[in-house]
Amino acid sequence: MRKSCESYAIAITQKQALNARSLYNLSIPKLSTTMKRAFRKYHRILGLIVALPIALTVLTGMVITIVREWPLGIEISSRFLLKIHTGEIFHLQAIYPILNGLGMIGLLVTGLSMSGVFGRKKQPSSND
């Protein structure tokens, strides 16, 4: 009688483990896929919004450096370029760098989450 109770308990435990494993395998990928789709959507929208301000910041920063450091004879005012670079020309100098930074952080977070770098590692299954 004792052996049958022990074998019954072992069978129940194995069945629970199997159910938990199958539940784990079925539910996590669906959640992960849904989150990846959402992050892809947010990443795409955020990328479209942030593209022009970041491009302006990067290009004007490069041109300012070239105009100031290399004697090419280009007659572009570095003061005017700096106004574009900082957002002063659009009267956004107070928030332009913050918005650029927040946009880039948002793209970084959504991009890294989609890449799977921080995904869960699969636990090795034991075949005992």
C-alpha positions, 0 to 999 in steps of 0.5 A: 500500500505504501509503495502505491501511495509513493508511486501515485505521489510521484506520478502526480508530481511528474504530471504537475511538472509536465503541465507546468512545463507545457504551460511555460512553453505555451504562454511565454512565447505568446506574451513575448511575441505580443510584446515584440509586436508592440515594441516594433510598433512603438519603435517605428513610430518613435523612429519616424518622429525622432529622425528629422531632429536627430538628423539635423543635430548630427549634420549641423554638429558635423558641419560646425566642426568642419567649418571651424577646424578645417580651412575649406573656405566655406562661407557658412556662419558657425553661429547660424549652424549652432542655432540650428544645432541647439534648436534656438532657431525654432525657439526650442533651445530649452527642450530640444536637447531633452527631447532628442535625448528622450527619443534616443533612449526610447529607441534604444530601449525598444530596439534592445528589447526587440533584439532578444539580448535581455530575453530569458534563457531556456532552462535545461530540461532534465530527462530523469 
